[in-house]
Amino acid sequence: MRYNRQVLQDFGTKVMISAGLEKAEAALFTENLLFADSRGLGSHGISRLINYAKRVKCGVITAGANIEILKESPSTLALDGHNGIGAKIARQATDLCMEKAKKTGCCVATVKNGNHFGAGSFYSKYAAKKGFIAIMMANSEAAVVPTGGSVAMLGTNPFGIAVPAEKNDIFDLDMATSIVARGKVVLAQKEGRKIPLGWAVDKNGKETTEPAEVLDGGSMLPFGGAKGYAISLFIDLMCSCLGGAKNCRTTNHFWTDYEHPQDVGYFMIIIDPSKFLPLRDFTDKVDAMLMNLRLVLRRPVLNMFLFQEK
């Protein structure tokens, strides 16, 4: 089914203004949801509008909040999101990082008191379009069992990278460190579908295809076994231990807790490649590599997803 994007943009913005957001942040937030839907990520798209609106209306997301610089050096930022809507706070953090990277070549930033920020590539790709290399991470409430464990200890902790190109589309990685995002299980439950075996386990640690069993005390599995577990743990360490946010075991639940702010953390690195070599030289090398892969892989679906001509 097709929908008019502008109609959805206007509708989502009005809903979030009614919930309490300011117009500009409501519009940016809705843009974030539609960005996810346009990429086929329905789990992070307009399907989340009701839950976000409820969180703003009951006050666990603070309308009108802006990011604050707590500490900085020429190439670092320690930031406080003051519980603002994730799309706005993460975008503000990205903008601050890019300004520093223009001067020093690189900026590393942490953000505490954040909320779920939706699709990570909304920020990394935004930076890459401006010529920067971007690495984005966030932690979230415990929903993933460590390899060999039976109790959820880590979040789905998204990890994204974007690298600019000139002739090809941006190299754009945006992934959960669980096998799939937990939101896909939520979406499957809403749509009355089963999930594939291997995505998650029930509260007894047994693999299940029933979304309800996962959401009722069950857990997601890390991608790639111990590799995904290790990457997810690294993200939690950076967001909580370095950034000062809550860790995955103590942050409050996005879907069920409407009394307490989440206080998730973000960790981002922005690099200006022009500080290493002329930007066009860099993007030419990136294009050459992407085109080489495109020609060798001979996998139409993968090529269509990763390497789209502008």
Buried (B, 14 or more C-beta within 10 A) or exposed (E): EEEEEEEBBEBBBBBBBEBBBBEEBBBBBBBBBBBBBEBEBBBBBBBBBEBBBEBBBEEBBBBEBEBEEEEBEEBBBBBBBBBBBBBBBBBBBBBBBBEBBBEEBBBBBBBBBBBBBBBBBBBBBBBBEBBBBBBBBBBBBBBBBBBEBEEBBBBBBBBBBBBBBEEBBBBBBBBBBBBBBBBBBBBBBEEEEEBEEEBBBBBEEEBBBBBEBBBEEBBBBBBEEEEBBBBBBBBBBBBBEBBBBBBBBEBBEBBEBBEEBBBBBBBBBBBBBBEEEEBEEBBBEBBEBBBEBBEEEEEEEEBEEBBEEE
